[in-house]
């Protein structure tokens, strides 16, 4: 089953606690046992580093984020489950944690929108689709939406600000993939509300498409499938 289908069908994904010994050090044997317990109980996934009590494991002085993520990943490797890694902090930290999770085989990164609210945002004016989706995501989380430092419709200006400064923006995935100015940009592991807008090709009733038109449409459909749009 595809990851998206599995999540939409519903499954239990418990948040892993942290197993410490009497010296408040990571107890690897019991940490492994926690993962095996959830898997044996039929959990559909595991979520590691997402509990509020585990923010401290990211502290360089503690250094437990990678060991804890590694243990859960290795113990669940032979199981068909969803692996969720917690990600937090500003863009540099969040990107590093997301890359670590990807390297260790995690499927999803759970990122708190609160960590990004005070970032430098560049976006389109209000009542545009991408701005509305961003605001709706914050409203769903009972948080005020971020303020825009720069508002523009220009893709070139947004790409320039993102590549030369510490900015964030929202844009359609097709724009990120197809626009040459966006090639140096990186998608953050955040799922925003994604409404479906059906697109149809229209012609007059009873009209037969010409062979070149049919060929063009077949190529267009194949291209869209390859892009995963």
Secondary structure, DSSP 8 states (H G I E B T S, - for coil): --HHHHHHH---EEE----B-TTS-B-HHHHHHHHHHHHHTT-SEEEES-SGGGGGGGSTTT--HHHHHHHHHHHTTTS--EEEEEE-SSHHHHHHHHHHHHHTT-SEEEE-GGGGTTSEEEE--TTSHHHHHHHHHHHHTT-----EEEE-S-HHHHHHHHHHSSEE----HHHHHH-GGGTT----S---------------TT----HHHHHHHHHHHHHHHHHT-
